Amino acid sequence: MNDPQGNRALCFREAMAHVCSPRLPDAPIWIVCTVDAVVDGGDHKIVTGSVDDAWHCEANPLTYHRRVFGTHSPS
């Protein structure tokens, strides 16, 4: 099979094939939740939920520091 996103994406599709929810193909983690509550937060909504299933792979985390997105790396 031709997998342009690499083995990680293929592994992800296989691991989460039983779930019929939209997901980002390159996300290093994916969580399936049941919504418990939606609370008014002024100009936005706060959604809380219970985790039903989760999956992750080895990847550098996405961080936001000093107005820049990046990843942590050992120093």
PyMOL Python script that loads the backbone (N, CA, C, O; Angstrom):
from pymol import cmd

cmd.read_pdbstr("""\
ATOM      1  N   MET A   1       0.838  -1.176   0.000  1.00  0.00           N
ATOM      2  CA  MET A   1       0.000   0.000   0.000  1.00  0.00           C
ATOM      3  C   MET A   1       0.885   1.241   0.000  1.00  0.00           C
ATOM      4  O   MET A   1       1.865   1.298   0.742  1.00  0.00           O
ATOM      5  N   ASN A   2       0.560   2.221  -0.809  1.00  0.00           N
ATOM      6  CA  ASN A   2       1.289   3.478  -0.853  1.00  0.00           C
ATOM      7  C   ASN A   2       0.796   4.362   0.283  1.00  0.00           C
ATOM      8  O   ASN A   2      -0.379   4.728   0.309  1.00  0.00           O
ATOM      9  N   ASP A   3       1.664   4.709   1.215  1.00  0.00           N
ATOM     10  CA  ASP A   3       1.285   5.521   2.372  1.00  0.00           C
ATOM     11  C   ASP A   3       2.122   6.795   2.385  1.00  0.00           C
ATOM     12  O   ASP A   3       3.206   6.803   2.967  1.00  0.00           O
ATOM     13  N   PRO A   4       1.642   7.891   1.748  1.00  0.00           N
ATOM     14  CA  PRO A   4       2.437   9.111   1.638  1.00  0.00           C
ATOM     15  C   PRO A   4       2.744   9.759   2.979  1.00  0.00           C
ATOM     16  O   PRO A   4       3.654  10.584   3.055  1.00  0.00           O
ATOM     17  N   GLN A   5       2.017   9.416   4.045  1.00  0.00           N
ATOM     18  CA  GLN A   5       2.263  10.030   5.344  1.00  0.00           C
ATOM     19  C   GLN A   5       3.152   9.166   6.229  1.00  0.00           C
ATOM     20  O   GLN A   5       3.402   9.527   7.379  1.00  0.00           O
ATOM     21  N   GLY A   6       3.624   8.060   5.732  1.00  0.00           N
ATOM     22  CA  GLY A   6       4.550   7.228   6.478  1.00  0.00           C
ATOM     23  C   GLY A   6       3.862   6.181   7.334  1.00  0.00           C
ATOM     24  O   GLY A   6       2.635   6.120   7.411  1.00  0.00           O
ATOM     25  N   ASN A   7       4.681   5.360   7.974  1.00  0.00           N
ATOM     26  CA  ASN A   7       4.165   4.257   8.782  1.00  0.00           C
ATOM     27  C   ASN A   7       3.318   4.729   9.952  1.00  0.00           C
ATOM     28  O   ASN A   7       2.374   4.042  10.344  1.00  0.00           O
ATOM     29  N   ARG A   8       3.635   5.883  10.514  1.00  0.00           N
ATOM     30  CA  ARG A   8       2.876   6.379  11.659  1.00  0.00           C
ATOM     31  C   ARG A   8       1.412   6.557  11.301  1.00  0.00           C
ATOM     32  O   ARG A   8       0.538   6.169  12.076  1.00  0.00           O
ATOM     33  N   ALA A   9       1.128   7.135  10.143  1.00  0.00           N
ATOM     34  CA  ALA A   9      -0.257   7.352   9.731  1.00  0.00           C
ATOM     35  C   ALA A   9      -0.961   6.026   9.487  1.00  0.00           C
ATOM     36  O   ALA A   9      -2.133   5.874   9.832  1.00  0.00           O
ATOM     37  N   LEU A  10      -0.262   5.071   8.900  1.00  0.00           N
ATOM     38  CA  LEU A  10      -0.855   3.760   8.650  1.00  0.00           C
ATOM     39  C   LEU A  10      -1.182   3.074   9.973  1.00  0.00           C
ATOM     40  O   LEU A  10      -2.267   2.514  10.131  1.00  0.00           O
ATOM     41  N   CYS A  11      -0.264   3.115  10.908  1.00  0.00           N
ATOM     42  CA  CYS A  11      -0.475   2.529  12.227  1.00  0.00           C
ATOM     43  C   CYS A  11      -1.661   3.198  12.916  1.00  0.00           C
ATOM     44  O   CYS A  11      -2.474   2.525  13.549  1.00  0.00           O
ATOM     45  N   PHE A  12      -1.759   4.500  12.797  1.00  0.00           N
ATOM     46  CA  PHE A  12      -2.848   5.265  13.403  1.00  0.00           C
ATOM     47  C   PHE A  12      -4.188   4.828  12.830  1.00  0.00           C
ATOM     48  O   PHE A  12      -5.134   4.595  13.583  1.00  0.00           O
ATOM     49  N   ARG A  13      -4.281   4.715  11.520  1.00  0.00           N
ATOM     50  CA  ARG A  13      -5.543   4.305  10.886  1.00  0.00           C
ATOM     51  C   ARG A  13      -5.959   2.923  11.360  1.00  0.00           C
ATOM     52  O   ARG A  13      -7.140   2.681  11.608  1.00  0.00           O
ATOM     53  N   GLU A  14      -5.002   2.020  11.485  1.00  0.00           N
ATOM     54  CA  GLU A  14      -5.321   0.667  11.939  1.00  0.00           C
ATOM     55  C   GLU A  14      -5.774   0.669  13.396  1.00  0.00           C
ATOM     56  O   GLU A  14      -6.725  -0.030  13.747  1.00  0.00           O
ATOM     57  N   ALA A  15      -5.113   1.436  14.237  1.00  0.00           N
ATOM     58  CA  ALA A  15      -5.441   1.458  15.661  1.00  0.00           C
ATOM     59  C   ALA A  15      -6.805   2.073  15.931  1.00  0.00           C
ATOM     60  O   ALA A  15      -7.490   1.663  16.868  1.00  0.00           O
ATOM     61  N   MET A  16      -7.210   3.047  15.131  1.00  0.00           N
ATOM     62  CA  MET A  16      -8.459   3.756  15.398  1.00  0.00           C
ATOM     63  C   MET A  16      -9.537   3.446  14.362  1.00  0.00           C
ATOM     64  O   MET A  16     -10.478   4.225  14.215  1.00  0.00           O
ATOM     65  N   ALA A  17      -9.429   2.349  13.652  1.00  0.00           N
ATOM     66  CA  ALA A  17     -10.380   2.015  12.589  1.00  0.00           C
ATOM     67  C   ALA A  17     -11.793   1.805  13.113  1.00  0.00           C
ATOM     68  O   ALA A  17     -12.757   1.981  12.369  1.00  0.00           O
ATOM     69  N   HIS A  18     -11.932   1.428  14.389  1.00  0.00           N
ATOM     70  CA  HIS A  18     -13.251   1.161  14.958  1.00  0.00           C
ATOM     71  C   HIS A  18     -14.020   2.432  15.321  1.00  0.00           C
ATOM     72  O   HIS A  18     -15.197   2.353  15.671  1.00  0.00           O
ATOM     73  N   VAL A  19     -13.386   3.593  15.246  1.00  0.00           N
ATOM     74  CA  VAL A  19     -14.025   4.853  15.630  1.00  0.00           C
ATOM     75  C   VAL A  19     -14.403   5.629  14.376  1.00  0.00           C
ATOM     76  O   VAL A  19     -13.584   5.791  13.471  1.00  0.00           O
ATOM     77  N   CYS A  20     -15.636   6.108  14.323  1.00  0.00           N
ATOM     78  CA  CYS A  20     -16.116   6.850  13.146  1.00  0.00           C
ATOM     79  C   CYS A  20     -16.204   8.338  13.467  1.00  0.00           C
ATOM     80  O   CYS A  20     -17.291   8.914  13.427  1.00  0.00           O
ATOM     81  N   SER A  21     -15.092   8.954  13.778  1.00  0.00           N
ATOM     82  CA  SER A  21     -15.044  10.380  14.080  1.00  0.00           C
ATOM     83  C   SER A  21     -13.975  11.028  13.215  1.00  0.00           C
ATOM     84  O   SER A  21     -13.001  10.373  12.843  1.00  0.00           O
ATOM     85  N   PRO A  22     -14.144  12.314  12.888  1.00  0.00           N
ATOM     86  CA  PRO A  22     -13.107  12.991  12.102  1.00  0.00           C
ATOM     87  C   PRO A  22     -11.824  13.125  12.919  1.00  0.00           C
ATOM     88  O   PRO A  22     -11.870  13.249  14.143  1.00  0.00           O
ATOM     89  N   ARG A  23     -10.690  13.099  12.241  1.00  0.00           N
ATOM     90  CA  ARG A  23      -9.410  13.258  12.925  1.00  0.00           C
ATOM     91  C   ARG A  23      -8.380  13.845  11.960  1.00  0.00           C
ATOM     92  O   ARG A  23      -8.483  13.678  10.745  1.00  0.00           O
ATOM     93  N   LEU A  24      -7.406  14.521  12.512  1.00  0.00           N
ATOM     94  CA  LEU A  24      -6.313  15.069  11.720  1.00  0.00           C
ATOM     95  C   LEU A  24      -5.318  13.954  11.432  1.00  0.00           C
ATOM     96  O   LEU A  24      -4.877  13.276  12.359  1.00  0.00           O
ATOM     97  N   PRO A  25      -4.956  13.750  10.172  1.00  0.00           N
ATOM     98  CA  PRO A  25      -4.112  12.603   9.825  1.00  0.00           C
ATOM     99  C   PRO A  25      -2.714  12.634  10.422  1.00  0.00           C
ATOM    100  O   PRO A  25      -2.132  11.567  10.619  1.00  0.00           O
ATOM    101  N   ASP A  26      -2.145  13.793  10.720  1.00  0.00           N
ATOM    102  CA  ASP A  26      -0.784  13.863  11.250  1.00  0.00           C
ATOM    103  C   ASP A  26      -0.734  14.084  12.757  1.00  0.00           C
ATOM    104  O   ASP A  26       0.346  14.292  13.310  1.00  0.00           O
ATOM    105  N   ALA A  27      -1.878  14.044  13.431  1.00  0.00           N
ATOM    106  CA  ALA A  27      -1.902  14.280  14.875  1.00  0.00           C
ATOM    107  C   ALA A  27      -1.211  13.130  15.606  1.00  0.00           C
ATOM    108  O   ALA A  27      -1.524  11.969  15.345  1.00  0.00           O
ATOM    109  N   PRO A  28      -0.269  13.427  16.526  1.00  0.00           N
ATOM    110  CA  PRO A  28       0.424  12.357  17.237  1.00  0.00           C
ATOM    111  C   PRO A  28      -0.415  11.731  18.356  1.00  0.00           C
ATOM    112  O   PRO A  28      -0.025  10.707  18.917  1.00  0.00           O
ATOM    113  N   ILE A  29      -1.554  12.330  18.684  1.00  0.00           N
ATOM    114  CA  ILE A  29      -2.455  11.778  19.694  1.00  0.00           C
ATOM    115  C   ILE A  29      -3.885  11.988  19.229  1.00  0.00           C
ATOM    116  O   ILE A  29      -4.205  12.957  18.541  1.00  0.00           O
ATOM    117  N   TRP A  30      -4.721  11.066  19.619  1.00  0.00           N
ATOM    118  CA  TRP A  30      -6.132  11.160  19.243  1.00  0.00           C
ATOM    119  C   TRP A  30      -6.948  10.646  20.405  1.00  0.00           C
ATOM    120  O   TRP A  30      -6.666   9.564  20.918  1.00  0.00           O
ATOM    121  N   ILE A  31      -7.961  11.395  20.841  1.00  0.00           N
ATOM    122  CA  ILE A  31      -8.773  11.046  22.003  1.00  0.00           C
ATOM    123  C   ILE A  31     -10.237  11.027  21.600  1.00  0.00           C
ATOM    124  O   ILE A  31     -10.721  11.963  20.965  1.00  0.00           O
ATOM    125  N   VAL A  32     -10.945   9.962  21.967  1.00  0.00           N
ATOM    126  CA  VAL A  32     -12.379   9.843  21.736  1.00  0.00           C
ATOM    127  C   VAL A  32     -13.060  10.143  23.064  1.00  0.00           C
ATOM    128  O   VAL A  32     -12.779   9.492  24.071  1.00  0.00           O
ATOM    129  N   CYS A  33     -13.956  11.128  23.070  1.00  0.00           N
ATOM    130  CA  CYS A  33     -14.629  11.533  24.304  1.00  0.00           C
ATOM    131  C   CYS A  33     -16.141  11.539  24.139  1.00  0.00           C
ATOM    132  O   CYS A  33     -16.668  11.687  23.037  1.00  0.00           O
ATOM    133  N   THR A  34     -16.821  11.373  25.267  1.00  0.00           N
ATOM    134  CA  THR A  34     -18.254  11.593  25.357  1.00  0.00           C
ATOM    135  C   THR A  34     -18.438  12.918  26.078  1.00  0.00           C
ATOM    136  O   THR A  34     -17.888  13.114  27.162  1.00  0.00           O
ATOM    137  N   VAL A  35     -19.202  13.829  25.493  1.00  0.00           N
ATOM    138  CA  VAL A  35     -19.402  15.149  26.093  1.00  0.00           C
ATOM    139  C   VAL A  35     -20.214  15.001  27.374  1.00  0.00           C
ATOM    140  O   VAL A  35     -21.297  14.417  27.370  1.00  0.00           O
ATOM    141  N   ASP A  36     -19.675  15.542  28.478  1.00  0.00           N
ATOM    142  CA  ASP A  36     -20.375  15.535  29.761  1.00  0.00           C
ATOM    143  C   ASP A  36     -21.161  16.816  29.974  1.00  0.00           C
ATOM    144  O   ASP A  36     -22.288  16.786  30.469  1.00  0.00           O
ATOM    145  N   ALA A  37     -20.562  17.950  29.597  1.00  0.00           N
ATOM    146  CA  ALA A  37     -21.230  19.233  29.826  1.00  0.00           C
ATOM    147  C   ALA A  37     -20.685  20.284  28.879  1.00  0.00           C
ATOM    148  O   ALA A  37     -19.527  20.227  28.464  1.00  0.00           O
ATOM    149  N   VAL A  38     -21.533  21.245  28.543  1.00  0.00           N
ATOM    150  CA  VAL A  38     -21.135  22.431  27.783  1.00  0.00           C
ATOM    151  C   VAL A  38     -21.540  23.622  28.636  1.00  0.00           C
ATOM    152  O   VAL A  38     -22.721  23.820  28.925  1.00  0.00           O
ATOM    153  N   VAL A  39     -20.548  24.417  29.036  1.00  0.00           N
ATOM    154  CA  VAL A  39     -20.771  25.532  29.950  1.00  0.00           C
ATOM    155  C   VAL A  39     -20.487  26.832  29.223  1.00  0.00           C
ATOM    156  O   VAL A  39     -19.512  26.930  28.478  1.00  0.00           O
ATOM    157  N   ASP A  40     -21.340  27.839  29.436  1.00  0.00           N
ATOM    158  CA  ASP A  40     -21.130  29.150  28.834  1.00  0.00           C
ATOM    159  C   ASP A  40     -19.902  29.788  29.465  1.00  0.00           C
ATOM    160  O   ASP A  40     -19.811  29.895  30.688  1.00  0.00           O
ATOM    161  N   GLY A  41     -18.966  30.209  28.637  1.00  0.00           N
ATOM    162  CA  GLY A  41     -17.740  30.833  29.108  1.00  0.00           C
ATOM    163  C   GLY A  41     -17.608  32.263  28.619  1.00  0.00           C
ATOM    164  O   GLY A  41     -16.503  32.720  28.329  1.00  0.00           O
ATOM    165  N   GLY A  42     -18.728  32.976  28.525  1.00  0.00           N
ATOM    166  CA  GLY A  42     -18.705  34.349  28.029  1.00  0.00           C
ATOM    167  C   GLY A  42     -18.766  34.364  26.521  1.00  0.00           C
ATOM    168  O   GLY A  42     -19.824  34.117  25.942  1.00  0.00           O
ATOM    169  N   ASP A  43     -17.639  34.651  25.867  1.00  0.00           N
ATOM    170  CA  ASP A  43     -17.624  34.693  24.403  1.00  0.00           C
ATOM    171  C   ASP A  43     -17.220  33.348  23.792  1.00  0.00           C
ATOM    172  O   ASP A  43     -16.928  33.274  22.598  1.00  0.00           O
ATOM    173  N   HIS A  44     -17.202  32.280  24.609  1.00  0.00           N
ATOM    174  CA  HIS A  44     -16.875  30.944  24.108  1.00  0.00           C
ATOM    175  C   HIS A  44     -17.589  29.895  24.962  1.00  0.00           C
ATOM    176  O   HIS A  44     -18.249  30.237  25.944  1.00  0.00           O
ATOM    177  N   LYS A  45     -17.462  28.659  24.603  1.00  0.00           N
ATOM    178  CA  LYS A  45     -18.050  27.551  25.356  1.00  0.00           C
ATOM    179  C   LYS A  45     -16.930  26.692  25.937  1.00  0.00           C
ATOM    180  O   LYS A  45     -15.885  26.516  25.311  1.00  0.00           O
ATOM    181  N   ILE A  46     -17.153  26.164  27.127  1.00  0.00           N
ATOM    182  CA  ILE A  46     -16.222  25.240  27.758  1.00  0.00           C
ATOM    183  C   ILE A  46     -16.867  23.861  27.707  1.00  0.00           C
ATOM    184  O   ILE A  46     -17.956  23.659  28.244  1.00  0.00           O
ATOM    185  N   VAL A  47     -16.198  22.923  27.067  1.00  0.00           N
ATOM    186  CA  VAL A  47     -16.735  21.576  26.899  1.00  0.00           C
ATOM    187  C   VAL A  47     -15.907  20.619  27.748  1.00  0.00           C
ATOM    188  O   VAL A  47     -14.682  20.577  27.627  1.00  0.00           O
ATOM    189  N   THR A  48     -16.575  19.850  28.609  1.00  0.00           N
ATOM    190  CA  THR A  48     -15.894  18.813  29.378  1.00  0.00           C
ATOM    191  C   THR A  48     -16.400  17.456  28.911  1.00  0.00           C
ATOM    192  O   THR A  48     -17.547  17.322  28.485  1.00  0.00           O
ATOM    193  N   GLY A  49     -15.542  16.464  28.996  1.00  0.00           N
ATOM    194  CA  GLY A  49     -15.933  15.142  28.522  1.00  0.00           C
ATOM    195  C   GLY A  49     -15.204  14.029  29.237  1.00  0.00           C
ATOM    196  O   GLY A  49     -14.217  14.253  29.938  1.00  0.00           O
ATOM    197  N   SER A  50     -15.707  12.828  29.045  1.00  0.00           N
ATOM    198  CA  SER A  50     -15.081  11.616  29.574  1.00  0.00           C
ATOM    199  C   SER A  50     -14.365  10.905  28.430  1.00  0.00           C
ATOM    200  O   SER A  50     -14.926  10.732  27.348  1.00  0.00           O
ATOM    201  N   VAL A  51     -13.135  10.499  28.675  1.00  0.00           N
ATOM    202  CA  VAL A  51     -12.345   9.819  27.643  1.00  0.00           C
ATOM    203  C   VAL A  51     -12.839   8.381  27.493  1.00  0.00           C
ATOM    204  O   VAL A  51     -12.872   7.617  28.458  1.00  0.00           O
ATOM    205  N   ASP A  52     -13.221   8.028  26.264  1.00  0.00           N
ATOM    206  CA  ASP A  52     -13.666   6.671  25.951  1.00  0.00           C
ATOM    207  C   ASP A  52     -12.542   5.824  25.364  1.00  0.00           C
ATOM    208  O   ASP A  52     -12.500   4.612  25.574  1.00  0.00           O
ATOM    209  N   ASP A  53     -11.633   6.460  24.630  1.00  0.00           N
ATOM    210  CA  ASP A  53     -10.534   5.747  23.992  1.00  0.00           C
ATOM    211  C   ASP A  53      -9.453   6.762  23.658  1.00  0.00           C
ATOM    212  O   ASP A  53      -9.740   7.948  23.499  1.00  0.00           O
ATOM    213  N   ALA A  54      -8.225   6.307  23.552  1.00  0.00           N
ATOM    214  CA  ALA A  54      -7.118   7.201  23.208  1.00  0.00           C
ATOM    215  C   ALA A  54      -6.039   6.402  22.501  1.00  0.00           C
ATOM    216  O   ALA A  54      -5.917   5.190  22.683  1.00  0.00           O
ATOM    217  N   TRP A  55      -5.261   7.102  21.691  1.00  0.00           N
ATOM    218  CA  TRP A  55      -4.155   6.492  20.972  1.00  0.00           C
ATOM    219  C   TRP A  55      -3.071   7.539  20.805  1.00  0.00           C
ATOM    220  O   TRP A  55      -3.371   8.722  20.644  1.00  0.00           O
ATOM    221  N   HIS A  56      -1.817   7.120  20.841  1.00  0.00           N
ATOM    222  CA  HIS A  56      -0.711   8.054  20.603  1.00  0.00           C
ATOM    223  C   HIS A  56       0.433   7.312  19.931  1.00  0.00           C
ATOM    224  O   HIS A  56       0.498   6.082  19.944  1.00  0.00           O
ATOM    225  N   CYS A  57       1.323   8.084  19.351  1.00  0.00           N
ATOM    226  CA  CYS A  57       2.534   7.525  18.771  1.00  0.00           C
ATOM    227  C   CYS A  57       3.713   8.369  19.230  1.00  0.00           C
ATOM    228  O   CYS A  57       3.531   9.447  19.795  1.00  0.00           O
ATOM    229  N   GLU A  58       4.895   7.885  18.989  1.00  0.00           N
ATOM    230  CA  GLU A  58       6.102   8.622  19.346  1.00  0.00           C
ATOM    231  C   GLU A  58       6.252   9.812  18.405  1.00  0.00           C
ATOM    232  O   GLU A  58       6.365   9.645  17.191  1.00  0.00           O
ATOM    233  N   ALA A  59       6.252  10.998  18.969  1.00  0.00           N
ATOM    234  CA  ALA A  59       6.425  12.218  18.181  1.00  0.00           C
ATOM    235  C   ALA A  59       6.825  13.346  19.116  1.00  0.00           C
ATOM    236  O   ALA A  59       6.536  13.301  20.312  1.00  0.00           O
ATOM    237  N   ASN A  60       7.483  14.348  18.579  1.00  0.00           N
ATOM    238  CA  ASN A  60       7.803  15.530  19.372  1.00  0.00           C
ATOM    239  C   ASN A  60       6.527  16.314  19.636  1.00  0.00           C
ATOM    240  O   ASN A  60       5.681  16.426  18.749  1.00  0.00           O
ATOM    241  N   PRO A  61       6.369  16.863  20.847  1.00  0.00           N
ATOM    242  CA  PRO A  61       5.163  17.626  21.153  1.00  0.00           C
ATOM    243  C   PRO A  61       5.176  18.982  20.454  1.00  0.00           C
ATOM    244  O   PRO A  61       6.239  19.560  20.227  1.00  0.00           O
ATOM    245  N   LEU A  62       4.004  19.481  20.117  1.00  0.00           N
ATOM    246  CA  LEU A  62       3.875  20.833  19.593  1.00  0.00           C
ATOM    247  C   LEU A  62       3.788  21.771  20.785  1.00  0.00           C
ATOM    248  O   LEU A  62       2.972  21.563  21.683  1.00  0.00           O
ATOM    249  N   THR A  63       4.620  22.797  20.797  1.00  0.00           N
ATOM    250  CA  THR A  63       4.625  23.754  21.900  1.00  0.00           C
ATOM    251  C   THR A  63       4.418  25.169  21.369  1.00  0.00           C
ATOM    252  O   THR A  63       4.606  25.441  20.184  1.00  0.00           O
ATOM    253  N   TYR A  64       4.029  26.054  22.269  1.00  0.00           N
ATOM    254  CA  TYR A  64       3.889  27.467  21.942  1.00  0.00           C
ATOM    255  C   TYR A  64       4.628  28.234  23.027  1.00  0.00           C
ATOM    256  O   TYR A  64       4.216  28.234  24.187  1.00  0.00           O
ATOM    257  N   HIS A  65       5.723  28.889  22.648  1.00  0.00           N
ATOM    258  CA  HIS A  65       6.564  29.593  23.607  1.00  0.00           C
ATOM    259  C   HIS A  65       7.059  30.883  22.975  1.00  0.00           C
ATOM    260  O   HIS A  65       7.595  30.879  21.867  1.00  0.00           O
ATOM    261  N   ARG A  66       6.878  31.977  23.683  1.00  0.00           N
ATOM    262  CA  ARG A  66       7.293  33.298  23.195  1.00  0.00           C
ATOM    263  C   ARG A  66       6.729  33.591  21.806  1.00  0.00           C
ATOM    264  O   ARG A  66       7.433  34.072  20.919  1.00  0.00           O
ATOM    265  N   ARG A  67       5.439  33.287  21.641  1.00  0.00           N
ATOM    266  CA  ARG A  67       4.695  33.555  20.404  1.00  0.00           C
ATOM    267  C   ARG A  67       5.187  32.768  19.196  1.00  0.00           C
ATOM    268  O   ARG A  67       4.995  33.187  18.055  1.00  0.00           O
ATOM    269  N   VAL A  68       5.825  31.620  19.450  1.00  0.00           N
ATOM    270  CA  VAL A  68       6.331  30.781  18.369  1.00  0.00           C
ATOM    271  C   VAL A  68       5.913  29.331  18.620  1.00  0.00           C
ATOM    272  O   VAL A  68       6.092  28.805  19.719  1.00  0.00           O
ATOM    273  N   PHE A  69       5.348  28.686  17.577  1.00  0.00           N
ATOM    274  CA  PHE A  69       5.070  27.260  17.650  1.00  0.00           C
ATOM    275  C   PHE A  69       6.343  26.498  17.334  1.00  0.00           C
ATOM    276  O   PHE A  69       7.116  26.906  16.467  1.00  0.00           O
ATOM    277  N   GLY A  70       6.566  25.388  18.036  1.00  0.00           N
ATOM    278  CA  GLY A  70       7.739  24.569  17.784  1.00  0.00           C
ATOM    279  C   GLY A  70       7.643  23.263  18.536  1.00  0.00           C
ATOM    280  O   GLY A  70       6.547  22.816  18.874  1.00  0.00           O
ATOM    281  N   THR A  71       8.792  22.642  18.802  1.00  0.00           N
ATOM    282  CA  THR A  71       8.839  21.405  19.577  1.00  0.00           C
ATOM    283  C   THR A  71       9.936  21.518  20.619  1.00  0.00           C
ATOM    284  O   THR A  71      10.867  22.311  20.477  1.00  0.00           O
ATOM    285  N   HIS A  72       9.819  20.721  21.659  1.00  0.00           N
ATOM    286  CA  HIS A  72      10.888  20.641  22.649  1.00  0.00           C
ATOM    287  C   HIS A  72      11.996  19.766  22.086  1.00  0.00           C
ATOM    288  O   HIS A  72      11.739  18.810  21.354  1.00  0.00           O
ATOM    289  N   SER A  73      13.203  20.096  22.430  1.00  0.00           N
ATOM    290  CA  SER A  73      14.317  19.232  22.055  1.00  0.00           C
ATOM    291  C   SER A  73      15.300  19.208  23.218  1.00  0.00           C
ATOM    292  O   SER A  73      15.440  20.207  23.924  1.00  0.00           O
ATOM    293  N   PRO A  74      15.978  18.093  23.427  1.00  0.00           N
ATOM    294  CA  PRO A  74      16.952  18.017  24.525  1.00  0.00           C
ATOM    295  C   PRO A  74      18.059  19.047  24.331  1.00  0.00           C
ATOM    296  O   PRO A  74      18.485  19.318  23.208  1.00  0.00           O
ATOM    297  N   SER A  75      18.514  19.615  25.442  1.00  0.00           N
ATOM    298  CA  SER A  75      19.603  20.600  25.328  1.00  0.00           C
ATOM    299  C   SER A  75      20.915  20.014  25.766  1.00  0.00           C
ATOM    300  O   SER A  75      21.938  20.698  25.736  1.00  0.00           O
TER     301      SER A  75
END
""", "prot")
cmd.dss("prot")
cmd.show_as("cartoon", "prot")
cmd.util.cbc("prot")
cmd.orient("prot")
